[in-house]
């Protein structure tokens, strides 16, 4: 059985870009259908760092009290431990404005909040457990998608189709758009560990000779990421779980008392890291945003925030056309092309910084093998201190943060 729907916009993918875009469009009075192929938002490999750029948008939406009610941890500073040396490169307290911290919050909680807010508007429809399998075309233009649930097929006819279905985007493949990939030398192993009895200081990463370990505080436990050389996961598994536990403890000594809680490999998930960028984000009738347009490395935790920036740029440019000229396909296609011109350059710059961060990991390992003297650290330490306002700014806000236009927040009455 096929169900037929009509909407101003159809969004494939219920991640940060897709759900935020759906909320903004519905708030502006646009009918929108969002498909999410999973039955819920719970995936441990999703990013947890909600940066000041996103917190500002939450404030604009009037959702701050609801966000604060969700259990989370707020961090103002982030350190890097290289061997036994603790560095202090990031201090969000140097930022201006209300939001001078990052919120460490499970992504599924943020998505639940945004989706619940979207459902307050009559034009918002979110279909969980619905996988988009194809796009629909008419006269050389994309006019919607086909999705399948456990019990039916759904076909949506839409003025604009948005691919927000991740780095392995089905819609992007159907549009025959190919991303340019940058080689990344790492993968990430995700796992949970209990919190040690001694409270950990706010730490971005522990770097040792063979591994970098990230410890993300969540209510009641730590979400940990171990960065490993790309393609070595099978070797690590073959060496055995005790060796891996010892590796974690060696890289991040505060974890020594809790690594034995890692009982089997089923509790370990591999994230294959990739960095890529579409040269062209749109075709007539369709647009790619979020990871479908630019897969990010987990370095610096900026991926979720760039995806949300894409959603805001998309809403700001599409909503005026959808409200005033919904049948003007030329104007809609022009708006979609202009979306790319907003976030593409800031995203490309951030990806370059992420690649540079991967190079730093190599130098960090050299520091572990050949620790510098206190005198040798005087100049780098002074440089880090001078750069703290800069690092806080580009990590917290990126290079061109978006604000939600008043026409989206407070649209004119129909």
C-alpha positions in Angstrom: 0.0 0.0 0.0 1.3 3.5 -0.9 0.4 6.6 1.1 0.6 9.9 -0.9 1.5 13.1 0.9 2.0 16.7 -0.3 4.3 19.2 1.5 6.2 22.4 0.8 9.4 20.7 1.8 10.3 17.0 2.3 13.4 16.3 4.5 15.2 13.0 4.3 17.0 12.4 7.6 16.2 13.1 11.2 19.6 14.2 12.5 20.4 17.7 13.7 20.2 19.3 10.3 16.9 17.6 9.3 15.0 18.1 12.6 16.1 21.7 13.1 15.1 22.5 9.5 11.7 20.8 10.0 11.1 22.8 13.1 12.1 26.2 11.5 10.0 25.6 8.4 6.9 24.5 10.5 7.3 27.5 12.7 7.3 29.7 9.6 4.1 28.1 8.4 5.5 25.7 5.8 4.2 22.2 5.6 7.1 19.8 6.1 7.6 16.1 6.2 10.7 14.7 7.9 11.7 11.0 7.5 14.0 9.3 9.9 14.9 5.7 9.1 15.4 4.7 12.8 12.6 4.2 15.3 14.3 6.6 17.7 17.3 9.0 17.9 19.5 6.9 20.2 22.9 6.3 18.7 26.0 6.5 20.9 28.3 7.5 18.0 26.5 10.8 17.6 28.2 14.0 18.8 27.4 15.4 22.2 28.9 18.9 22.1 26.4 21.7 21.8 28.5 24.7 21.2 27.7 28.4 21.8 26.5 28.9 18.2 23.8 26.3 18.8 23.0 27.6 22.3 22.3 31.0 20.8 19.8 29.5 18.4 18.1 27.6 21.2 17.8 31.0 23.0 16.3 32.5 19.8 13.7 29.7 19.7 12.8 30.3 23.4 13.8 26.7 24.3 16.5 27.5 26.8 14.5 26.5 29.9 13.5 23.2 28.3 17.2 22.5 27.3 18.4 23.3 30.8 15.9 20.8 32.2 17.7 18.0 30.3 20.5 16.4 32.3 23.8 17.6 30.9 27.2 18.9 31.8 28.4 22.5 31.0 32.1 23.0 30.3 33.8 26.4 30.1 37.4 25.2 29.5 38.9 22.2 27.7 42.4 20.9 28.3 44.6 18.5 26.3 46.9 16.2 28.2 50.0 15.2 26.3 51.8 12.5 28.2 52.0 14.0 31.7 51.8 17.6 30.4 48.4 19.4 30.7 47.8 22.2 28.2 45.0 24.8 28.3 44.2 25.8 24.7 40.4 26.5 24.9 38.6 28.8 27.3 35.1 29.6 26.3 34.9 32.1 29.2 36.7 34.5 26.9 33.7 34.7 24.6 31.2 37.6 24.7 27.5 37.2 25.2 25.4 34.9 27.3 26.8 31.6 26.1 30.4 31.1 27.1 30.4 27.3 27.5 29.5 24.1 25.7 26.8 21.8 26.8 27.8 18.1 26.8 24.4 16.6 26.1 23.5 13.3 24.4 22.4 14.2 20.9 19.2 12.1 21.1 18.0 14.4 24.0 18.6 17.5 21.8 16.8 15.9 18.9 13.9 14.9 21.1 13.6 18.5 22.3 13.6 19.9 18.7 11.2 17.3 17.4 8.8 17.9 20.3 8.9 21.6 19.6 8.2 20.9 15.9 5.1 18.9 16.7 3.6 21.9 18.3 3.1 23.3 14.8 0.3 21.9 12.5 2.6 21.8 9.4 5.2 19.5 11.0 5.0 15.8 10.3 7.9 13.5 11.4 7.8 9.9 10.3 10.0 7.6 12.3 11.2 4.2 11.1 10.9 5.4 7.5 13.8 4.9 5.1 14.0 7.1 2.0 14.7 4.8 -0.9 14.4 7.0 -4.0 13.6 10.4 -5.4 10.7 11.3 -7.6 11.4 13.3 -10.8 9.1 15.1 -13.2 10.3 17.0 -16.3 13.9 16.9 -15.2 13.2 18.2 -11.7 13.1 16.4 -8.3 9.5 16.6 -7.0 9.7 14.5 -3.9 10.8 11.1 -2.5 9.7 7.6 -1.8 10.1 6.2 1.7 9.3 2.8 3.1 8.2 1.9 6.6 7.6 -1.6 8.1 4.0 -1.6 6.8 3.7 0.8 3.9 5.3 2.9 1.2 5.0 6.7 1.4 5.5 9.0 -1.6 5.8 12.7 -0.9 5.3 15.4 -3.5 7.2 18.5 -2.4 8.3 21.9 -3.8 11.8 21.3 -2.4 13.5 18.0 -1.3 16.3 18.3 1.3 18.8 15.5 1.8 19.9 15.5 5.4 20.4 11.7 5.6 24.0 11.6 6.6 27.4 10.9 5.0 26.1 7.8 3.2 23.1 9.7 1.9 20.7 7.7 -0.2 19.2 10.9 -1.6 22.6 12.4 -2.5 23.4 9.2 -4.4 20.1 9.3 -6.2 20.9 12.9 -7.2 24.2 11.7 -8.6 26.2 14.2 -6.6 29.7 13.1 -5.6 31.7 14.5 -2.7 35.4 15.2 -2.8 37.0 13.2 0.0 40.0 14.2 2.1 42.1 11.4 3.4 41.8 11.0 7.2 44.4 8.8 9.0 42.1 7.9 12.0 39.1 6.0 13.0 37.3 6.3 16.4 36.3 3.5 18.8 33.3 4.5 21.0 32.5 2.9 24.3 31.0 3.7 27.7 32.8 3.6 31.0 31.7 4.4 34.6 32.9 7.7 36.1 36.1 7.2 38.2 35.7 8.0 41.9 38.0 11.0 41.5 36.4 13.7 39.4 38.1 14.2 36.1 39.1 17.8 35.2 37.5 19.1 32.0 39.6 17.5 29.3 39.3 17.4 25.6 41.8 14.6 25.0 44.5 12.5 26.5 47.3 11.9 24.0 49.8 9.1 24.3 52.1 7.4 21.9 49.6 5.0 20.3 46.1 6.4 21.1 44.2 9.6 21.8 41.3 9.2 24.2 38.4 11.6 24.6 36.3 11.5 27.7 32.8 13.0 27.4 30.9 13.4 30.7 27.3 12.2 30.6 25.0 11.8 33.5 26.2 8.8 35.4 29.0 7.6 33.0 31.6 8.6 30.5 31.2 8.4 26.7 34.7 7.7 25.5 36.3 7.8 22.1 39.6 6.2 21.3 41.3 7.5 18.1 43.2 4.8 16.4 45.1 4.6 13.1 42.7 4.0 10.2 42.1 0.4 9.4 43.6 -1.0 12.6 40.5 -2.0 14.5 40.7 -5.6 13.4 44.3 -5.8 14.7 43.2 -4.2 18.0 40.4 -6.8 18.4 42.8 -9.6 17.5 45.2 -8.5 20.3 42.4 -9.1 22.8 40.2 -7.0 25.1 42.7 -7.0 28.0 45.3 -5.4 25.7 42.8 -2.8 24.6 41.8 -2.0 28.2 45.5 -1.6 29.1 45.9 0.7 26.1 43.0 2.9 27.3 44.4 3.1 30.8 47.9 3.9 29.5 46.6 6.7 27.3 44.2 8.2 29.9 45.5 7.1 33.4 42.3 8.4 35.3 40.4 5.6 33.5 42.6 2.9 35.1 40.1 2.1 37.9 37.2 1.7 35.5 38.5 0.1 32.3 37.8 -3.4 33.7 34.1 -2.6 33.3 34.5 -3.0 29.6 33.5 -6.7 29.5 33.2 -7.6 25.8 33.6 -6.2 22.3 29.8 -5.9 21.8 30.1 -2.7 24.0 32.6 -1.2 21.5 31.5 0.6 18.3 33.7 1.6 15.4 33.2 4.9 13.7 35.0 5.1 10.3 36.0 8.7 10.1 35.8 10.6 6.8 36.0 14.2 5.7 34.4 15.2 2.5 32.7 18.1 0.8 30.3 18.4 -2.1 31.4 20.7 -4.9 27.7 21.3 -5.7 25.0 21.0 -3.1 21.8 21.3 -5.2 20.1 20.2 -8.3 16.7 21.5 -9.6 14.2 20.7 -6.8 16.6 19.3 -4.3 19.4 20.3 -1.8 21.9 18.6 0.4 22.8 19.8 3.9 24.6 18.5 7.0 26.7 15.4 6.6 25.0 14.7 3.2 26.9 17.8 2.0 30.0 17.7 4.1 31.1 14.8 6.4 33.1 16.2 9.3 35.8 14.6 11.5 34.9 14.3 15.2 37.9 16.6 15.9 36.8 19.6 18.0 33.2 18.3 18.2 31.9 20.8 15.6 29.9 18.5 13.3 26.5 18.8 15.0 26.8 22.6 15.1 27.7 22.9 11.5 24.7 20.8 10.5 22.4 23.0 12.5 24.0 26.1 10.9 23.1 24.6 7.5 19.5 24.2 8.6 19.2 27.8 9.7 20.8 29.1 6.4 18.4 26.9 4.5 15.3 28.1 6.4 16.4 31.7 6.1 16.7 31.5 2.3 13.8 29.2 1.5 11.1 30.5 3.7 10.6 33.9 2.0 10.2 32.2 -1.4 8.0 29.4 0.0 5.6 31.9 1.6 5.4 34.4 -1.2 6.0 32.3 -4.4 5.7 28.6 -3.6 5.1 27.7 -7.3 8.1 29.7 -8.6 10.5 26.8 -9.2 13.2 29.1 -10.6 13.1 31.2 -7.4 13.2 28.1 -5.2 16.2 26.7 -7.1 18.0 30.0 -6.9 17.4 30.0 -3.1 18.8 26.5 -2.9 21.9 27.5 -4.8 22.4 30.4 -2.4 22.2 28.1 0.6 25.5 26.5 -0.5 27.2 30.0 -0.7 26.4 30.6 3.0 27.9 27.7 4.9 30.2 26.0 2.3 33.3 28.3 2.9 33.1 28.3 6.7 32.7 24.5 6.6 35.7 24.1 4.3 37.8 26.2 6.6 36.8 24.2 9.6 37.6 21.0 7.8 41.1 22.3 7.2 41.5 23.0 10.9 40.3 19.4 11.6 43.0 18.0 9.2 45.6 20.2 11.0 44.4 18.8 14.3 45.1 15.3 13.0 48.6 16.5 12.2 48.9 17.8 15.7 48.2 14.3 17.0 51.3 13.1 15.3 53.4 15.9 16.9 51.6 15.1 20.2 52.9 11.6 20.1 56.4 12.9 19.4 56.1 15.0 22.6 55.2 11.9 24.5 58.3 10.1 23.2 60.6 13.1 23.7 59.1 15.4 26.4 60.1 19.0 26.2 61.9 20.9 29.0 60.0 23.6 30.9 62.1 26.2 29.1 61.1 24.8 25.7 57.5 25.1 26.7 57.7 28.8 27.7 57.1 30.1 24.2 54.4 27.6 23.1 52.6 28.2 26.4 52.6 31.9 25.8 51.3 31.4 22.3 48.5 29.1 23.6 47.5 31.8 26.1 47.4 34.4 23.4 45.3 32.2 21.1 42.7 31.2 23.7 40.2 33.9 22.6 40.7 32.9 19.0 40.3 29.1 19.6 37.2 29.7 21.7 35.7 31.9 19.0 36.3 29.5 16.0 35.4 26.4 17.9 32.4 27.9 19.7 31.0 29.8 16.7 32.8 28.8 13.5 33.7 31.4 10.9 30.2 32.7 10.1 27.5 31.8 12.6 23.9 32.0 11.4 21.0 33.8 13.2 17.4 32.8 12.6 15.8 35.6 10.5 12.7 37.3 12.0 10.7 36.2 9.0 11.3 32.6 10.2 10.8 33.2 13.9 7.8 35.5 13.5 6.3 35.0 10.1 3.5 37.4 8.9 0.0 36.0 9.4 -1.3 34.1 6.3 
